[in-house]
Amino acid sequence: EILRNNPKLKILYINSEKFTNDYVSAIKSGQTENFKKHYRNIDVLLIDDVHFLSGKEQTQEEFFHTFNALHQNNKQIVLSSDRPPKAIPDIEQRLVSRFEWGMTADVGAPDLETRIAILQAKCQEKGLELDFEIIEHLAKTVQSNVRELEGALNRITAYHELNNSKPTLDSTKQVLQAITVSSPKSNITPKKIIEAVSIHFDITIENLIGSCRRKELVVPRQITMFLMREEIKSSYPSIGQELGGRDHTTAIHAYNKINDIKQKDEKIKNDIEFIKQKLYQ
């Protein structure tokens, strides 16, 4: 969309793992100036999975200066993460504050048409020829996020390269079945999380998703929202809807609150772990 409106813009799209690897390579080879030119002489920087910077102090330092250089030159920066800035662990506060300068939007899972379009683009990028029925089946089966969608496509490609065969709908179903069976999260739904939390805390589902603000209900409700986001990557608007039609900002607040509390409160941490064990049994 950016390129369509401004064809002459210089746009760089990468994930934060590549940024880290490029930075490490630049240090080893003594090419840090070239690294800086590469990442700072652009108009738009798109970085996926910025939470990957967690715990990487030197890379965070360099990214901080890259961010500042682009911002000071009125360049555009777009970041994606699987959680809000404040919920990313082991990341410098000055980076968190910069991440929060801009607008935060919950993208959520892509719909079927978008998943099909993503797969078609990935096939074109990799030089793959897949029948539409295969792409459609893949898009219908893997619904969580783009990363898992691309991972499933890579598994299918690798399977047929090893077997020197052409992908078919049947073989695709076989590969996808192996993926979904090996992933217990694929069986977890918002409803199952609500049920597990209500059983653990011995409260009714009606009270859990209802409007009552009693303390013995508020924390279980927040844990429910936290688990929906953490375990099955539900979007904040959908979490709010599952919990009695609440606003998405309530879900964001609940996630941040529990993510912070569980680091300090052993009981909350144990409650969460026990519920997760029940979900995966």
SULFENGI-V159507 format. One record per helix or strand of 3 or more residues. SS is the DSSP state (2 for helix, 1 for strand). FROM is the first residue (numbers start at 1). LEN is the number of residues. Records with the same first field share a line. If there is no record, write none. Layout:
SS = FROM-LEN ; FROM-LEN
This chain:
2 = 2-4 ; 16-14 ; 32-9 ; 50-4 ; 57-16 ; 85-3 ; 93-7 ; 112-15 ; 132-10 ; 146-18 ; 169-13 ; 184-4 ; 190-12 ; 205-5 ; 215-18 ; 236-7 ; 248-14 ; 266-15
1 = 11-5 ; 44-5 ; 76-4
